[in-house]
């Protein structure tokens, strides 16, 4: 592990991305302290005489939105929404995909075929359309949106874990352990799952960027987290009509989404190079 840590630290871009993630996470955690205003408060002086949002100024550092609320405060609290959904949704997707992939890959036969055919069926539907359909069925909220995204994203994890589990189940050392009389729970928990840990860990990082982008897309389409709860995608959705007159309402949340997704991708790529034995020595 110390070797992997040293190898990760040699990747300057990944270290910088990890620093960006740390700043965003700290900003989300300490949003009540860092936010200069209440993100839900509508300021009378936060709008022009014509009722338009104010540009960035000394009082409102990133300007105000169409209701006169401080944009910086809403972005800080919106980081909480994006991170909670990203971590929870991706965590559920990874756990569900890993469980189904391990069961299908190790058992094989009819059960393995059924698991993979169901996975193929889910993969046949476009992820965004499936998420929109599920979001239309359930009443959108923070946890419902996270659940919807998890039900969309688990298929990719299951496919990867299934392939690796099948390869491990047919390997010689597993056959040797099985011939010694080891039970299947012992084989799974002591010999198969530890070999899958690097892949699961990498997917746990890479998948967060996908969930954050999907949450922003759903919020932009108006079927994500319900207002007035701040969300980066929701801020862009609410500001569509002011895109030309108040571009900061789209630029700042869009930049935040881009930085968060890019940082998670860069860190995930670096972790894959460090932890995945098939990637060692490449690049």
DAJO-V895521 format. One record per helix or strand of 3 or more residues. SS is the DSSP state (alpha for helix, beta for strand). FROM is the first residue (numbers start at 1). TO is the last residue. If there is no record, write none. Layout:
[[SS;FROM;TO] [SS;FROM;TO]]
This chain:
[[alpha;2;9] [alpha;12;29] [alpha;31;34] [alpha;44;46] [alpha;71;107] [alpha;109;124] [alpha;127;137] [alpha;142;169] [alpha;172;179] [alpha;184;220] [alpha;232;238] [alpha;240;242] [alpha;248;275] [alpha;277;279]]
